[in-house]
Amino acid sequence: MALRMSSHPSSARGRGLRMALLLAVLAPVALPMAGCSSLSGDKEEVAPDEPADKLYNEGLAQLNAGSYDAAKKKFAEVDRQHPYTEWARKAQLMTTFANYRAGSYTDAITAGNRYVQLYPTSPDAAYAQYLVGMSYYNQVPDISRDQERTQRAIAAFDEVQRRWPESEYAPEAKKRMSIARDQLAGKEMQVGRFYLARRDYTGAINRFRVVVSQYQQTRHIEEALHRLVEAYLALGITGEAQTAAAILGHNFPDSEWYKRSYALMTQGGVAQGQENTGSWISKAFRSVAGG
């Protein structure tokens, strides 16, 4: 079949350019086929593996230089070329650290969890778990937002303390966990105050109850007891108000919150210092003191 040729010069040049491009794309594919190993018997050459220590040290150099992506690539090559070796184990740990330093917290959490799963008895497992906790911890939002990452940080730090209590990272994990728990208590207090301002006293009590039952070691406990005094007095439940005030005065006699509770109860004509030992508030404090 004859092709119709265009008489326009620019059209011819366009076809020529397209053909040149087509040949340029096809040429690399056609040439290897002519020398295919199945016809000539030649074997495909495979680049030899680089020594594991060389790759690892190159990764460390990149890490020290602040080139975290380049460092991660080197550590990944160690794991790829030398799997199930001591160098691969070290590279996995350094991958976790490189991700953490780079602020790639999701990747750091994934790498750290993988390390702990693969090498649970390693002397560095506690450090990997600690980095997982810190990766969550560094993403903790302010108390006005969802606190899921705070809870995950606490769980990760608790794992350090539970599984590696003698490690050098356990004390720091305990400290960070305490700060994170204070954050969760602060969230409960914020919501409780909101309910209290709206005169939803039952909703407020439920929030302050969480603080008293679960977060007694935080800085929010004194205010939580005072707010319980407020809420219970507003509902006319004087027995619980008296118990909250009595425990507040017994444990924090110099607290400004106790002074407020004392004044509030005096103003309302409610007797002071009467603790109902059957109250949930009293039981919660006895449980912590005895535990």
C-alpha positions in Angstrom: 0.0 0.0 0.0 1.4 3.4 -1.0 1.7 6.0 1.7 0.5 9.5 0.8 3.4 11.9 1.1 2.8 15.5 2.3 4.2 18.2 0.2 4.6 20.5 3.2 8.3 20.7 4.3 7.5 21.2 7.9 5.4 18.0 7.9 8.3 16.0 6.5 10.6 17.4 9.1 8.1 16.5 11.8 7.9 12.9 10.7 11.7 12.7 10.5 12.0 13.9 14.1 9.4 11.4 15.3 11.2 8.6 13.5 14.5 9.6 15.0 13.0 9.6 18.5 11.4 6.2 17.8 14.8 4.8 16.8 16.4 6.3 19.8 13.9 4.5 22.1 14.0 1.2 20.2 17.8 1.0 19.8 18.6 0.1 23.4 16.0 -2.6 23.3 17.1 -4.1 19.9 20.8 -4.2 20.5 20.8 -6.5 23.5 18.5 -8.9 21.7 21.1 -9.4 19.0 23.6 -10.4 21.7 21.2 -12.3 23.9 22.9 -14.7 26.3 20.6 -17.5 25.2 22.2 -17.3 21.7 25.8 -16.5 22.5 26.1 -18.5 25.7 27.4 -15.4 27.6 26.4 -15.1 31.2 25.0 -11.8 32.6 27.5 -10.1 34.8 26.3 -9.3 38.3 28.0 -6.6 40.3 29.7 -8.1 43.4 28.4 -7.2 46.9 30.3 -4.5 48.7 31.8 -5.4 52.0 29.2 -4.9 54.8 31.6 -2.9 57.0 32.3 -0.5 54.1 28.6 0.1 53.5 27.9 0.5 57.2 30.7 3.0 57.8 29.7 5.0 54.7 26.2 5.2 56.2 27.6 6.4 59.5 29.6 9.1 57.7 26.5 10.3 55.9 24.6 10.2 59.2 27.3 12.3 61.0 27.2 14.8 58.1 23.4 15.2 58.5 22.7 13.5 55.1 20.0 11.3 56.6 18.5 10.0 53.3 21.9 9.0 52.0 22.6 7.3 55.2 19.4 5.3 55.1 20.2 4.2 51.6 23.6 2.8 52.7 22.1 1.0 55.7 19.4 -0.4 53.5 22.1 -1.8 51.2 23.7 -3.5 54.2 20.5 -5.2 54.9 19.9 -6.1 51.3 23.4 -7.4 50.4 24.2 -9.0 53.8 20.9 -10.1 55.4 20.8 -12.0 58.7 24.3 -10.7 59.7 25.5 -8.7 62.6 26.0 -5.8 60.2 22.4 -6.0 59.1 21.3 -5.8 62.7 23.3 -2.7 63.4 22.2 -1.2 60.1 18.5 -1.7 61.1 19.1 0.1 64.4 20.9 3.0 62.6 18.0 3.2 60.1 15.7 3.8 63.1 18.0 6.5 64.5 18.4 8.2 61.1 14.7 8.4 60.6 14.3 9.8 64.1 16.9 12.4 63.6 15.4 13.4 60.2 12.0 13.8 61.8 10.5 11.0 59.8 8.8 9.7 62.9 6.4 7.3 61.1 9.4 5.6 59.4 11.3 5.6 62.7 8.4 3.8 64.4 8.2 1.2 61.7 11.9 0.6 61.7 12.1 0.5 65.5 9.2 -2.0 65.8 10.8 -4.2 63.2 14.1 -4.2 65.1 12.5 -5.2 68.4 10.6 -7.9 66.6 13.7 -9.3 64.9 16.1 -8.9 67.7 14.2 -8.9 71.0 17.1 -10.1 73.0 19.6 -7.7 71.5 21.3 -5.3 74.0 20.1 -2.5 71.7 16.5 -3.5 71.7 15.7 -1.2 74.6 17.1 1.7 72.7 15.1 0.9 69.6 11.9 0.7 71.7 12.9 4.0 73.4 13.2 5.7 69.9 9.7 4.4 69.1 8.5 6.1 72.2 10.3 9.3 71.4 8.9 9.3 67.9 5.4 9.3 69.3 6.3 11.7 72.1 7.7 14.3 69.6 4.3 14.3 67.9 2.2 14.9 71.0 -0.2 17.8 70.2 -1.6 20.4 72.6 -4.4 19.3 74.9 -7.1 20.8 72.6 -6.5 18.0 70.1 -6.8 14.2 70.0 -4.3 12.5 72.3 -3.8 9.2 70.5 -0.1 9.8 70.0 0.3 10.6 73.6 -1.3 7.3 74.6 1.0 5.5 72.1 4.0 7.2 73.6 3.1 6.1 77.1 2.6 2.5 75.9 6.0 2.5 74.1 7.8 3.9 77.2 6.0 1.5 79.5 7.3 -1.3 77.3 10.9 -0.1 77.9 10.3 -0.1 81.6 8.5 -3.4 81.6 10.9 -5.4 79.4 14.2 -3.7 80.1 13.9 -2.2 83.6 17.7 -2.3 84.1 18.6 -0.5 80.9 19.9 3.0 80.8 16.8 4.1 78.9 14.3 3.0 81.6 14.7 6.1 83.8 14.3 8.5 80.9 11.4 6.5 79.6 9.8 6.8 83.1 10.3 10.6 83.0 8.8 11.0 79.5 5.9 8.8 80.4 5.2 11.0 83.5 5.1 14.1 81.3 2.8 12.3 78.8 0.4 11.2 81.5 0.3 14.8 82.7 -0.8 15.7 79.2 -3.6 13.2 79.3 -4.7 14.5 82.7 -4.7 18.0 81.3 -7.0 17.0 78.5 -9.5 15.5 81.0 -9.3 18.7 83.1 -10.0 20.9 80.0 -13.1 18.9 79.1 -14.2 18.8 82.7 -14.0 22.6 83.1 -16.0 23.0 79.9 -18.8 20.8 81.3 -18.6 22.6 84.6 -19.0 26.0 83.0 -22.1 24.7 81.2 -23.5 23.3 84.5 -23.3 19.8 83.2 -22.1 18.6 86.6 -22.4 14.9 85.9 -20.3 15.2 82.7 -17.8 17.3 84.7 -17.6 14.7 87.5 -16.9 11.9 85.1 -13.9 13.8 83.7 -12.5 14.7 87.0 -13.0 11.2 88.2 -10.6 10.0 85.5 -7.9 12.3 86.8 -8.4 11.2 90.4 -8.5 7.5 89.5 -5.8 7.3 86.9 -3.6 10.4 87.1 -3.0 11.0 90.8 0.7 11.5 90.3 0.2 14.5 88.0 0.1 18.1 88.8 -3.7 18.2 88.0 -4.8 16.1 91.0 -5.3 19.1 93.4 -7.5 21.0 91.0 -9.4 17.8 90.1 -10.3 17.3 93.8 -11.4 20.9 94.2 -13.6 20.7 91.0 -15.2 17.6 92.5 -16.1 19.6 95.5 -17.6 22.3 93.3 -19.6 19.8 91.2 -20.9 17.7 94.1 -22.0 20.8 96.1 -23.8 22.1 93.0 -25.7 18.8 92.8 -26.4 18.8 96.6 -24.3 15.6 97.1 -22.6 16.9 100.2 -21.1 13.6 101.3 -18.9 13.3 98.2 -18.0 16.9 98.4 -16.9 16.5 102.0 -14.8 13.4 101.0 -13.1 15.2 98.2 -12.3 18.2 100.4 -11.1 16.0 103.2 -8.7 14.1 101.0 -7.5 17.3 99.4 -6.8 18.8 102.8 -5.1 15.7 104.1 -2.8 15.2 101.1 -2.3 18.9 100.1 -2.9 21.0 103.2 -1.0 24.0 101.8 -2.6 23.9 98.4 -4.4 26.9 97.0 -7.1 24.6 95.7 -7.7 23.3 99.3 -8.2 26.9 100.4 -10.8 27.4 97.7 -12.6 24.2 98.7 -12.5 25.2 102.3 -14.0 28.6 101.6 -16.6 27.1 99.3 -17.8 24.6 101.8 -17.8 27.2 104.6 -19.9 29.5 102.5 -22.4 26.7 101.9 -22.5 25.7 105.6 -21.1 22.2 105.0 -19.0 20.6 107.7 -15.3 20.1 107.1 -13.1 17.1 107.5 -15.6 14.3 107.1 -14.4 11.6 104.8 -16.7 8.8 103.7 -14.4 5.8 103.4 -16.9 4.0 101.2 -16.7 6.8 98.6 -15.1 6.0 95.2 -12.8 8.9 95.9 -11.5 7.4 99.1 -11.1 4.0 97.6 -9.2 5.4 94.7 -6.7 7.1 97.0 -6.3 4.0 99.2 -5.7 1.9 96.1 -2.8 4.1 94.9 -1.3 4.3 98.4 -1.5 0.6 98.8 -0.2 -0.2 95.3 
